[in-house]
Amino acid sequence: MTPYTLALELTALLAFWVGLGAWQHGRDVPARLPFVGLSLSVLIWCAAKILSERGAVSSWTGVELEYLGIVTLPPLWLALSVHTARLEIGRRLPYFPLALMLPGLAMYALLFLGPWAALFRAPGSDPRGAVGPLWWVHAGYAYLLIVSGATIYLATALRAHRAGGAERWRWLSIGLASVLPLAGNAAYVASGFAWSHDPTPVLIGVTLLAIRSAVFSGGLLEVLPIAQRDLIDHLPFGVVLADRSGAVIEVNPAAQRRLGMRRSEALGRALEAVLAFAPPRTPVEITRVELRGREMARFALLDLPAGSRHELPTPGDVGDRDPRAA
């Protein structure tokens, strides 16, 4: 096993795990579907390279599998940036990435049309001899989509930086991480494919990790089982779960009704900030979950029939300021 193959396997595992975590944690996060799709594209890309590196498939079969991930990735990348930045086009045209995939998929289909495949990428192990004219057309199209997505991230990071507050660091981490795979692939192509391995899929894995940490609630290893989520959703009283850092990772429907806020508005915010949306004198019980003397999570129960530990203060106790103005 070469270091490159090991890096691909770790990236494939990471793409699967963060995609699964986003699917389960981010049901109300607008960027959920494009992020899961992007994770799947990276997984396919890495899996194809792993199979080819290990000799499990022929080099040409590896190319066919690899490009299924490559041609679907740029539209999903742009869609992820649009939904993450909550741009209006993402709300009005949520499925626009499917239209953006059509040119790439049309070129991808050439790989299965015998001699027509040479227009995109001819059979052969040497990338310099295998690239066809339509490959460069698709490369330009893919770069346009990826640069557009990275620009959205960086522009949003700049606006957040000017506004100040903690949000600027979150957007800055996404913006910087979005440049990594772009720079890596540009350097690889500019070298004339002289490098023995393409670093792009591994660098995209790093970007996925940064976006997962910044956009979705919960830690990397926190994947709430679906059965437990269904149970929490059907509880008659409000439940707000927070991770070890105090960021909210789950709010059941009863808590959403009591707090007057959607789940997407609560995820990622501090537990105390979310509870501040509750009406005055709302019974709430906060319990800390500890393991070996270390706090691992906290959860708040709202409107329990009895046994609540304390009540939220009235607005006069903390200042007559609407928490939504924060």
C-alpha positions in Angstrom: 0.0 0.0 0.0 1.4 3.3 -1.1 1.0 6.5 1.0 -1.2 7.9 -1.7 -3.5 4.9 -1.6 -3.7 5.2 2.2 -4.6 8.9 1.8 -7.3 8.0 -0.7 -8.8 5.4 1.6 -8.8 7.8 4.6 -10.5 10.4 2.4 -13.1 8.0 1.2 -13.9 7.0 4.8 -14.0 10.7 5.8 -16.4 11.5 2.9 -18.7 8.6 3.9 -18.7 9.6 7.5 -19.2 13.4 7.1 -21.9 12.7 4.5 -23.7 10.4 6.9 -23.4 12.9 9.8 -24.8 15.7 7.6 -27.7 13.5 6.5 -28.7 12.7 10.0 -27.8 16.0 11.7 -28.7 18.5 9.1 -32.3 17.7 8.1 -33.3 21.4 8.2 -30.0 22.8 7.0 -30.3 24.1 3.4 -26.9 22.9 2.4 -27.6 19.3 3.5 -28.4 17.7 0.1 -25.6 19.3 -1.9 -23.1 18.5 0.9 -24.2 14.8 1.0 -24.1 14.7 -2.9 -20.6 16.3 -2.8 -19.5 13.7 -0.3 -20.8 11.0 -2.5 -18.9 12.4 -5.5 -15.7 12.4 -3.5 -16.3 8.9 -2.3 -16.8 7.6 -5.9 -13.7 9.5 -7.1 -11.5 8.0 -4.3 -13.0 4.5 -4.6 -12.3 4.4 -8.4 -8.7 5.5 -7.8 -8.3 3.0 -5.0 -9.6 0.1 -7.2 -7.3 1.2 -10.0 -4.3 1.6 -7.7 -4.8 -1.9 -6.3 -5.3 -3.5 -9.7 -8.9 -4.5 -8.9 -10.2 -3.0 -12.1 -8.5 -2.1 -15.4 -7.2 1.4 -15.9 -10.0 2.3 -18.3 -12.7 1.0 -16.0 -11.1 3.0 -13.3 -11.3 6.1 -15.5 -15.0 5.5 -16.2 -15.8 5.2 -12.5 -13.5 8.1 -11.6 -15.2 10.6 -14.0 -18.6 9.8 -12.6 -17.5 11.5 -9.4 -15.5 14.2 -11.2 -18.2 15.5 -13.6 -20.9 15.7 -10.8 -18.6 17.4 -8.3 -18.4 21.0 -9.7 -22.2 21.6 -9.9 -22.6 20.2 -6.3 -19.7 22.4 -5.2 -21.4 25.5 -6.5 -24.8 24.4 -5.0 -23.2 23.9 -1.6 -21.7 27.4 -1.6 -25.0 28.9 -2.7 -27.0 27.1 0.0 -24.4 27.6 2.7 -24.4 31.4 2.0 -28.2 31.3 1.8 -28.4 33.1 -1.5 -31.8 33.7 -3.1 -31.1 31.5 -6.1 -30.8 28.5 -3.8 -34.3 29.1 -2.4 -36.0 29.9 -5.7 -34.2 27.1 -7.7 -33.2 24.5 -5.2 -32.5 21.9 -7.9 -30.4 24.0 -10.3 -27.3 21.8 -9.9 -29.1 19.1 -11.9 -29.2 21.4 -14.9 -25.5 22.3 -14.4 -24.6 18.6 -14.4 -26.0 18.0 -17.9 -23.0 19.2 -19.9 -20.6 17.2 -17.8 -22.8 14.1 -18.0 -23.1 14.4 -21.8 -19.3 14.5 -22.1 -19.1 11.6 -19.6 -21.4 9.5 -21.8 -18.7 9.6 -24.6 -16.5 7.3 -22.5 -19.0 4.5 -23.3 -19.3 5.2 -27.1 -16.2 3.4 -28.4 -14.1 5.6 -30.7 -16.0 8.7 -29.6 -14.4 8.4 -26.2 -11.2 9.9 -27.6 -13.0 13.2 -27.8 -13.1 13.3 -24.0 -10.4 10.9 -22.9 -8.9 8.2 -25.0 -8.0 4.8 -23.5 -4.4 4.8 -22.1 -2.5 5.0 -18.9 -0.7 8.2 -19.7 -2.9 11.2 -18.8 -0.9 13.5 -21.2 -1.8 11.2 -24.1 -5.3 10.3 -23.0 -6.8 13.8 -22.7 -9.1 14.8 -25.6 -10.3 18.2 -26.8 -13.6 18.0 -24.9 -11.7 17.2 -21.7 -10.4 20.8 -21.9 -13.9 22.1 -22.5 -15.1 20.3 -19.4 -12.1 21.4 -17.4 -12.9 25.1 -18.2 -16.5 24.6 -17.4 -15.6 22.8 -14.1 -13.2 25.6 -13.1 -15.8 28.2 -13.8 -18.2 26.5 -11.4 -15.6 25.8 -8.7 -14.2 29.3 -8.9 -17.7 30.7 -8.6 -18.3 28.6 -5.5 -15.0 29.6 -3.9 -15.7 33.2 -4.7 -19.1 33.0 -2.9 -17.3 31.5 0.2 -14.6 34.2 0.2 -17.1 37.1 -0.4 -19.3 35.9 2.4 -16.2 35.6 4.7 -15.2 39.1 3.8 -18.7 40.5 4.6 -18.7 38.5 7.9 -15.3 39.9 8.8 -16.4 43.4 8.2 -19.5 42.8 10.4 -17.4 41.4 13.2 -18.4 38.6 15.6 -17.7 34.9 15.8 -19.3 34.2 12.4 -16.3 35.7 10.5 -14.0 33.0 11.7 -16.4 30.3 10.6 -16.7 31.8 7.1 -13.0 32.5 6.9 -12.2 28.8 7.6 -14.6 27.7 4.8 -13.2 30.3 2.4 -9.6 29.3 2.9 -10.4 25.6 2.8 -12.3 26.1 -0.5 -9.1 27.4 -2.2 -7.1 24.3 -1.3 -8.4 21.8 -3.9 -8.7 24.5 -6.6 -5.0 25.4 -6.1 -3.9 21.8 -6.0 -5.7 20.8 -9.2 -4.5 23.9 -11.0 -0.9 23.1 -10.1 -1.4 19.4 -11.2 -2.8 20.4 -14.6 -0.2 23.2 -15.0 2.5 20.7 -14.5 1.3 18.8 -17.6 0.2 16.0 -15.4 3.8 15.3 -14.6 3.1 14.5 -11.0 2.6 10.8 -10.3 -0.6 11.4 -8.4 -3.5 13.9 -8.5 -3.8 15.5 -5.0 -7.3 17.0 -5.8 -9.5 14.3 -4.2 -7.5 14.3 -0.9 -7.6 18.1 -0.8 -11.4 18.1 -1.3 -11.6 15.8 1.6 -10.0 18.4 3.8 -12.5 21.0 2.5 -15.4 18.7 3.3 -14.1 18.4 6.9 -13.9 22.2 7.2 -17.4 22.7 5.9 -18.8 19.9 8.0 -17.4 21.5 11.1 -18.5 25.0 10.3 -22.0 24.4 8.8 -23.4 21.4 10.6 -23.9 21.0 14.3 -22.2 18.4 16.5 -18.7 17.0 16.5 -17.3 14.8 13.7 -17.9 11.6 15.7 -21.4 12.6 16.8 -23.9 10.8 14.5 -27.3 10.5 16.2 -29.0 7.2 15.3 -32.2 7.7 13.3 -34.2 5.6 15.8 -33.1 7.8 18.7 -34.0 10.9 16.7 -37.5 9.6 15.9 -38.0 8.9 19.6 -36.9 12.4 20.6 -39.2 13.9 17.9 -42.2 12.3 19.4 -41.7 13.3 23.1 -44.5 15.4 24.4 -42.1 17.9 26.1 -39.4 20.0 24.6 -35.8 18.6 24.2 -32.8 20.6 23.2 -29.5 18.7 22.9 -26.1 20.4 22.9 -22.6 18.9 22.4 -19.6 19.3 24.7 -18.9 22.8 23.4 -22.5 23.9 24.3 -23.6 24.2 20.6 -27.1 22.9 19.9 -27.2 19.7 17.8 -30.9 18.8 18.1 -34.2 20.4 18.9 -37.4 18.4 18.8 -40.7 19.7 17.5 -42.2 20.4 20.9 -39.2 22.6 21.8 -39.4 24.4 18.5 -43.0 25.3 19.2 -42.2 26.4 22.7 -39.2 28.5 21.6 -40.9 29.9 18.5 -38.0 29.1 16.3 -37.2 26.6 13.6 -34.7 23.8 14.0 -32.4 25.4 11.4 -32.3 28.6 13.4 -31.2 26.8 16.6 -28.6 24.4 15.3 -25.0 25.5 16.0 -26.0 28.2 18.5 -25.1 28.2 22.1 -27.6 26.4 24.3 -28.2 29.4 26.6 -28.9 31.6 23.6 -31.5 29.2 22.2 -33.2 28.9 25.6 -33.4 32.7 25.8 -36.2 32.5 23.1 -38.5 30.7 25.5 -41.4 32.7 27.1 -40.7 34.0 30.7 -41.0 31.5 33.5 -40.8 28.5 31.2 -40.0 25.4 33.3 -36.6 24.1 32.1 -34.3 21.4 33.4 -30.7 21.3 32.2 -28.7 18.1 32.7 -25.1 17.6 32.0 -23.8 14.3 30.6 -20.4 13.4 32.0 -18.0 10.5 31.2 -15.0 9.9 33.4 -15.4 13.4 34.9 -15.5 15.1 31.6 -18.6 16.8 30.3 -19.7 15.2 27.0 -23.1 16.9 26.3 -26.0 18.8 27.8 -29.7 18.6 27.2 -32.5 20.9 28.3 -36.0 19.6 29.0 -38.8 22.2 28.6 -42.3 22.1 30.1 -41.8 19.0 32.2 -45.0 18.1 34.2 -43.0 18.3 37.4 -39.5 18.3 38.9 -38.1 21.2 36.9 -34.9 22.5 38.5 -35.4 26.2 37.7 -37.3 28.6 35.5 -36.0 31.0 32.9 -35.9 34.6 34.2 -38.3 37.2 33.0 -37.0 39.8 30.4 -36.6 42.3 33.2 -34.1 40.1 35.0 -31.7 40.1 32.0 -32.6 43.3 30.3 -35.6 44.0 28.1 -33.8 42.9 24.9 -35.3 40.5 22.4 -32.8 37.7 21.9 -33.5 37.7 18.2 -31.8 41.1 18.0 -28.5 39.5 19.0 
